[in-house]
């Protein structure tokens, strides 16, 4: 038996009999199970129960065994001294409070549908891509759609927490925070962290001192540790000379060039190309964060990010190594979509929260509803299970569902998992 399953039974009052009795024989009626607490402290707040003829309001604690109360040392914690009911699967020990009075205890062992627990255990034991892969097609579209909408907000709120932390680390500077987070996503998954470190190593305030794209490239490539080898062409020599001047003027310390990864990357995603594209973007848009916050449509945002790497990179992917053919290196449509979804939209949402501007928060959601769904393996696998994203709001929700519910086997906290368990019983 798992404690989270007992939470589920209590939360939804899924007892096999509504005529409950405490272990001392007193009648118990659950008026309201309370509010589920997922942080520290009692498991349910503000529950209402009736023991005999007396109504009680307060907190409820749940364990697999009564003895777990002592195992978790709750008897020494004042937070647990006002518990009105202890709910357990098996009562294996008498429990008393600090006044040496017996704690009201409900044993659920004879009040749980065993087949319901077996169905839950089957989900936990599943080796499929998602635990309910064989049952999800039974779930009505209304349940799936409603749950995905809720997950979109949950994902946005979770990202908002990350961005607020970054904002405070940057001394409440929105532009610098946006620059760093954007650079991180320019690096895609493989070079996300090196790009984030580069943004911190080449701060926005330093970038803003220089309006020339070659000087900004010199600053970024130099701080990335990519200008340490002898120059093999004129452009590389120009960047090295520019960087030497900037390094001496601002006492700069470059990153290690070994931080960057090229394995299993398409050449268009090489960090050299991404850094050059970012340099062009920063030179063209001096108030990038403000411009993105002012945009009213996805098309306006798309135009902001339509830049391409400098001319040198049309014929190169690495310094001093000419490519077989010369082609422009613009930021691609999918990459722009990726940047708007994962950077602009969350920042719009959290900026709206910070300003108490619900219009900005609504705009963030509307952007997702108008943008194309992402293309990745997770979204593709959902599509194979007949759960298809029609826009970015739904693809974001499906990522949240897979990564933070399905992979963690949090079926009891998932509306789809709940529906499947109740459908089977």
N, C-alpha and C positions, 0 to 999 in steps of 0.2 A: 504494500500500500504506500502511496506517495502523498505527502502533505498537500501538494497543490491540487490533487484530486479531491481531497476533503474540503479545501477552499471552494472548489467548484460545486460540490454537493450542497454546501452550506449557503453559498451565494445565491443559488437558484432554487433552494429548498427542495432538492430532488430526493426526498426521503421516501422510502417504500411505504411508510405509514405516517399519517399526520398526527397520530396519537402518540406523542413522544413522552418518554419518562426519563428523569434523571437516574443516576445509578442508585440513589437512595429511595427511589420509588415515587417521588413527587412528579406530578403531571407538568409537562412543559409545552407551551405554545409559542411558536416563533411568529411574532407580529411583523417584524422587519429584520432581516439578517444584518443590516448595517452597511457601511461603505467599506469596500475592500481597500486595505492599506498595503501598497506595494513597497513601502519604505520600512525603516526600523520601527519597532513598537508593536502593539497588539495588531492582530490580523484584520479585525473589522472594528471600525469606529461607529459609535452612535447606533448600536443595535437596540431593538425593543423586543423584550420577551415577557412572557407571563409564567411565573412559577406558582402553581396552585392558584390562588386568587390574587396574588400580588404582581403588579406590573413593574418591570425594571427597565431602565435605559442606561446604556453604557457600552463598554468594549468587550469583545469576544476574542479569545485566543484559541488556536487550533493546533493540535499535535497528533501524531500517529499514536503515541502512547502517553498515558498520564505522566509517566516517569520522565518524559522528555522535558517537562516543566523544570525539574531539578537539573537535568542534563544541560539545559540551556541557561541555568542559574537565574531564572526569573524571580526566584524567591528573594534575591538580593537587589532586585531592580525596582525602584519606586514606580516606574512607568506601568508595571504590571500589578500593582497593589489594588487597583479598583476594577478588576475584571469581574463582570457579572456572570460569565459563563465560560467554562472550559470545555471545548468540544474535542473528543478524541475518537480514534477508530477503536482502540482497545484500552479499557480501563485496567491497568496493571498495578496501580498504587493509589492509596488514599492521598488526597491533596488537601492541605490546610493553608489558610492565609496567615498573615503576620499576627492576627489576633487568635490564632489556633482554632479557627472555625473551619468546618469543612467547606471546600470550594464547590459550588454547584457544577456538576460534571455530567455531560451527555456523551454516552457511548454510542457510536454510529454503526458498529459492527453488524448489528442485525437490521439496520435500516438503510442499507445500501444495496442497490441492484447489482449483483455480482457480474452479470453479463455486461452492464454498462462499464464497469471497471475493466473487464476483459477487452472490450472494444477500444477503450482508451489505451490499454497496454499494447494492443496490436498497432495502434498509431505510433506509439513510442518505439516499437521494435521494427517498424518499417524501414527498409533500406532503399526505398524508392526516392526519386529526386525530391518529391514532397511527400510527407506521410500519408496524405489523403488522395494521392494520385489516382487511385482506382475508384474513389467515391465522389470526387469533386464535380463530375458531370451531372450528378443527381441534384445538385444545389441550384435553386432558382436564381435567375439573373438579378432579381431585385436584391436578394441577400448579398450576392457577390458585389454588385455595383455600390450598394450602401456601405459595405465594408471597405471597399477600395477608396471611396470618397473620404471616409474617416481616416484611413491610413495616410492619405495624401497630407492631411493637416498634421497628423502625428509626426510624419517625416519632416515636415516643414518646421514644426516646433522643436524637434530634436536638433535639426541643423541650426536653428536660431540660437540654441544654447551654445553651440560650437562657435558661431560667429560673434556672439556677445563676449565670449571669453577672449577671442582674438582682438576684438574692438578695445577691450579694456587693457590688454597687453600692449596695444599700440597707443596708449594714452588718449583713448577716445577719439582716434583719428579715423574717420570713415574711409577717406581716399586711400590711405596707406594699407588699411585692412583689406579693402577691395582689391588693390594691386597685388598684395601677397597671395590672397586666395585665388585670384584669377590666374596668376602665374602658376600656381600649383596645378590647376586644371589644364593649363596649356601643356603641361608635361605629360598629360594622360596618366594612365595607371603606372607605367614602368618608371617614368622619371618625375612623378608628382612630388616626392619629397626633395630631391635635388633642386627642382624648380622653386619650391617653397623656400628652401634655404638660400637660393640665389636672390630671391626677392628681398629677403632680410639682409643679405650681404651687400646688395646694391639697393639701398632704400630709396623710396619714391622721392624724397626731398632732394636726394643727390641727382636722380634722373631728371627732375624738373629744372635743374640748373643748366641743362644742355638741350638745345632745340635741334641740333644737327643729328641726323640718324646715324652717321658713321661714328660720331663720338659716343652716342648711346650704345651702339653695338660694341664699340671698343670697351666701354665700361662693363657691359653685361658679359661679354665673352671673356674679358680679363678676370672679372670676379668669379666667373664659372671655372677658372683654372684651365681654360682652353687655349691660352696664348703663350704657353711655356716652351713649346718646341720652336726650333729655328724656322723662320718664315721661308716658304717656298714660292711665294708669288707676291706681287706688288700690293694686293689688297690686304693680305695677312700682315705684311710689313707695316702698312699704314695703321692697322688696328693696334699692332704691338707698340708702335711709337706713340699713338694717342693714349693707350692705356698706361704706358710708362710715365707719361706726363701726369695723368690723373692719379695714378697710384702714389706718386711722390707728393702731389699737391694735397691729397686728402688722406694720406697715410692708410691706404687700402691694403687689406689682406685677402688674397684670393682663396677660393675653395680648392679642394683637391680635385684635379681632373678625373681621378678614378671614381668619383661619385656617379658619373654619368654612365648609363647603360644603353647599348645598341643591340644586344642580342634579341632576336625574335621581334624586331621592330621593322615596320615598313619604312623605307628611306624617307618618305614624306613626313614621318613622325620623329625623325632623328632630332635630338635636342638642339643641334645647330640650327636647323630650320625653324624650330619652335621659338628659339631665342631671338632670331632675326625677325620673325613675325611679331613677337611681343615688342621688340624695339620699335618697329614701324608703327605699331598701335599706340605706344606711349608718346611718340613724337607727334602723331597726327591728332591725338585726343588728350589735351593737357588736363582736362577735368573729366576723366573717364567715369568715375563713380557718379558724379552729378549728371553727366549726360545720360547714363543708363537709368538713373532714377527719374529723369524727366521724360524719357521715352514713353509713348502712349500705346504703341503697338509692337508686336513682334518684328514687323518689317523694319521699323525704325532701329531696333536693336541689331537686327541682322546687318543693316548698312554700317553700323558702328564698327563691327568686327570684320568687315570685308577689306582686309589688308593682305599684302603678300610680302614674302621675304625679299630682301634687297637683291639687286641685280646679280651680285656675285654668286648667290645661291641658286640662280637659275641654271648654272652649269656645274654646281658642286653640291655634295651632301656632307662632305668633311673638308677641313682646311687642307689646301694643297693637293687635293685628289679630284681632278676633273671627272665629271660624270660622262657617260657614253653619249648623252644628248642633252641639249639645253631646253628647259621648260620652266615657265613661271611657277612659283610655289605659293599660291594663295592659301589662306585659311579655308578649308573645305566646308561645305554645307553641313555635313554631319558634325564636324568639330564646332562650328558656330552654334548649332543646336545644343550640343553638349555643354558649351560654355554658358549659354543663356539659361538652360535648365538648372545647372548645378552651381552657378555663381550668381548671375543677375537675379534670378527669381528668389533664391533664399535671402539675398541681401535686400531686395525690395520688401520682402515680408518682415524681416527683422528691423529694418529701418522704419517701416510703418509701425511696428510695435513700440520702438523707441520714441517715436514722435506722437504716439497715440493717434495715428492716422489710419483708420480702418479702410479708407480708400486705397492706400498703398498696399495694404494686405490683400484686399480684394483683387487689385490689379495683378498681384503676383499669381494668384490662383487662376485668373483669367488668361494670363500669358500661357500657363501650362495647358489650359483647355484648348488654346489655339495652336500650340506647337505640335509638330509631328512626334509620335512616340519614338523613344530611343531604339536603336538597333544594337542588341547585345545578346549574349547566349542565354541570359536569364529570361528576357522578354520572349525570345524564340522558344524556349522550353515551355513557357506558359501557353504560348500559342499552340504548341503541340498537344496541350491538354485542353484545347478549345477555349482558353481564357485569353482573349485577344485585346490588346490595348489599342484604343482608337485615337488617343492623344497622349501628350507627355504627362498629363496629370495621372492617367492610369498606368503608364509605364513606370513612373516614379513609385506609385502605390505597389505595383507588383514587385519592384526591387525591395521595398520595405517589407512586404509580406514574406518573400523568400528568405531574405537575410536575417530578419529579426523575429520571425515567427516560425516558419517552416524548418529552417536549418537549426533553430534552437528547440524544436519540438514543443513550442508553446501553443499546442492545439486547444487547450482549455481557455486561452485568452483570445482566441481567434473566432470571429463570428461564423466562419465557414466550418471550423472544427466543431464548434458548439452545435451547429445545425446538423452535421453528420452524426454526432453522438445521439442527439435527441431524435433524429430521423430513424436511427437503427433501433430505438427503444420507445 
